[in-house]
């Protein structure tokens, strides 16, 4: 489902806020895992992490599979050499 943004919401701002939220969530996840490792005195297994998250091992591994090999990069950095492509992409995104 595609929704049109209100005129006072910039697409770049929305993307930035989303990325900040993801970065914050990752930091909190890393801190929680580190705290648990300190408590146990060793690295945790995937099963232990899944249990702490309230997930089955299968669901946890499925989530890992979706994000493994994924790297957070700035779209503008990728498109800097292709500024016309970036402008076209931005136009298409704002038309949605």
C-alpha positions as CSV (number, residue, x, y, z in Angstrom):
1,X,0.0,0.0,0.0
2,X,1.5,3.3,-1.1
3,X,0.4,6.4,0.8
4,X,1.0,10.0,-0.3
5,X,3.1,12.1,2.1
6,X,1.7,15.3,3.4
7,X,3.3,18.4,1.8
8,X,5.1,19.3,5.0
9,X,6.9,15.9,5.1
10,X,10.1,15.7,3.1
11,X,10.9,12.2,1.8
12,X,14.6,12.7,2.7
13,X,13.6,13.5,6.3
14,X,11.4,10.4,6.5
15,X,14.2,8.2,5.3
16,X,16.7,9.8,7.7
17,X,14.4,9.3,10.7
18,X,13.9,5.7,9.7
19,X,17.6,5.1,9.4
20,X,18.2,6.7,12.8
21,X,15.6,4.4,14.3
22,X,17.2,1.4,12.7
23,X,20.6,2.4,14.0
24,X,19.2,3.0,17.5
25,X,17.6,-0.4,17.5
26,X,20.8,-2.1,16.4
27,X,22.7,-0.3,19.1
28,X,20.2,-1.4,21.8
29,X,20.3,-5.0,20.5
30,X,24.1,-5.1,20.6
31,X,24.1,-3.6,24.1
32,X,21.5,-6.2,25.3
33,X,23.5,-9.1,23.8
34,X,26.7,-7.8,25.4
35,X,25.0,-7.5,28.8
36,X,23.7,-11.1,28.5
37,X,27.2,-12.3,27.5
38,X,28.7,-10.6,30.5
39,X,26.1,-12.2,32.8
40,X,26.8,-15.7,31.3
41,X,30.5,-15.1,31.0
42,X,30.6,-16.4,27.4
43,X,29.2,-15.8,23.9
44,X,25.6,-16.7,23.6
45,X,24.2,-19.3,21.2
46,X,21.6,-18.3,18.7
47,X,19.1,-20.3,20.6
48,X,19.8,-18.3,23.8
49,X,19.5,-15.0,21.9
50,X,16.2,-16.2,20.3
51,X,14.8,-17.2,23.6
52,X,15.7,-13.8,25.1
53,X,13.9,-12.2,22.2
54,X,10.8,-14.4,22.7
55,X,11.4,-16.0,19.3
56,X,11.7,-19.6,18.2
57,X,15.2,-20.5,16.9
58,X,13.7,-21.0,13.5
59,X,12.1,-17.5,13.5
60,X,15.3,-15.9,14.8
61,X,17.4,-17.7,12.0
62,X,14.9,-16.6,9.4
63,X,15.3,-13.0,10.6
64,X,19.1,-13.4,10.4
65,X,18.8,-14.7,6.9
66,X,16.9,-11.6,5.8
67,X,19.6,-9.2,7.1
68,X,22.8,-11.2,6.6
69,X,24.9,-9.7,3.9
70,X,22.9,-6.4,4.2
71,X,24.9,-3.3,4.7
72,X,23.4,0.1,5.6
73,X,24.6,2.7,3.1
74,X,23.4,6.1,2.2
75,X,21.5,6.1,-1.1
76,X,23.0,9.5,-1.9
77,X,26.5,8.1,-1.6
78,X,25.7,5.3,-4.0
79,X,24.2,7.7,-6.5
80,X,26.6,10.6,-6.1
81,X,28.4,9.6,-9.3
82,X,25.1,9.2,-11.0
83,X,23.4,12.4,-9.9
84,X,20.9,12.2,-12.8
85,X,19.9,8.7,-11.7
86,X,19.4,10.0,-8.2
87,X,17.2,12.9,-9.4
88,X,15.1,10.5,-11.4
89,X,14.8,8.1,-8.5
90,X,13.7,10.9,-6.2
91,X,11.2,12.1,-8.7
92,X,9.7,8.6,-9.0
93,X,9.6,8.2,-5.2
94,X,7.8,11.5,-4.7
95,X,5.3,10.6,-7.4
96,X,4.2,7.6,-5.3
